[in-house]
Amino acid sequence: MEEFICSVEFLRGPADLLARVSSEAGGIREYRGPDSGSVIDQVINDLQEEFESAPTA
């Protein structure tokens, strides 16, 4: 059985990169940065904290 965990979108703007993350526990949030590495690091850190603190089923 599959269940929704999260959705991640990466969008490139004229001056920066935007990541939009959506999950049931954290809702919708956005991260911006000048390069992909910094934005991806922000997304990874946030999701790691969210999933480590989530109750196991």
MOSULTA-V784619 format. One record per residue. N is the residue number from 1. RES is the residue in one small letter. OMEGA is omega in whole degrees, 0 to 359 (none if undefined). Layout:
N,RES,OMEGA
N,RES,OMEGA
This chain:
1,m,178
2,e,175
3,e,180
4,f,176
5,i,178
6,c,176
7,s,180
8,v,176
9,e,174
10,f,181
11,l,179
12,r,176
13,g,181
14,p,184
15,a,183
16,d,178
17,l,180
18,l,172
19,a,178
20,r,183
21,v,178
22,s,176
23,s,180
24,e,183
25,a,187
26,g,183
27,g,180
28,i,176
29,r,183
30,e,178
31,y,179
32,r,176
33,g,182
34,p,182
35,d,184
36,s,182
37,g,182
38,s,180
39,v,179
40,i,177
41,d,178
42,q,181
43,v,181
44,i,181
45,n,181
46,d,181
47,l,178
48,q,177
49,e,181
50,e,184
51,f,177
52,e,181
53,s,181
54,a,177
55,p,179
56,t,183
57,a,none
